[in-house]
C-alpha cells in the first residue's frame, strides 16, 4: 500500500497499481488499476478519479468512476459525478452531482480507459 502524506502537494497524473491512501493535496488525474483509493479526511483533491474501489473521507472536486464501489463517509465532501456498480453515501456526507450505477455505462467507461491507455 502507498501513502501520500498531508504535507504533499501534487499536480499532474498519478497512476498506481496498488492500494493508495491520500492525505495531501492533489490536482489532476488519478488512475488505479484493480486497487482501492482511500481519500483521508484532511485530503483536498481537484481530480478525476478512476479506480476499482474509492473510499472518500476528505474533499473531492471532480468525477469519480469505480469498477466496483464508491463509498462516501460521513466526513466526505464531493462535488462531481459518481459512476460505479455500488455507491454508498453515509448520513452526513455532502454530495453535489449525479450518480450512475448502470453496468453498461461503467463497462463502456472501463473499455474506453483501457483503449486510451493501451
BELSULGI-V539764 format. One record per run of one state. SS is the DSSP state (~ for helix, > for strand, _ for the rest). FROM is the first residue (numbers start at 1). TO is the last residue. If there is no record, write none. Layout:
ss = <SS:SS>
from = <FROM:FROM>
to = <TO:TO>
//
This chain:
ss = <_:>:_:>:_:>:_:>:_:>:_:>:_:>:_:>:_:>:_:>:_:>:_:>:_:>:_:~:_>
from = <1:2:5:9:17:20:23:25:33:36:40:44:57:59:62:64:73:77:80:82:84:86:90:94:97:99:101:103:117>
to = <1:4:8:16:19:22:24:32:35:39:43:56:58:61:63:72:76:79:81:83:85:89:93:96:98:100:102:116:118>
//
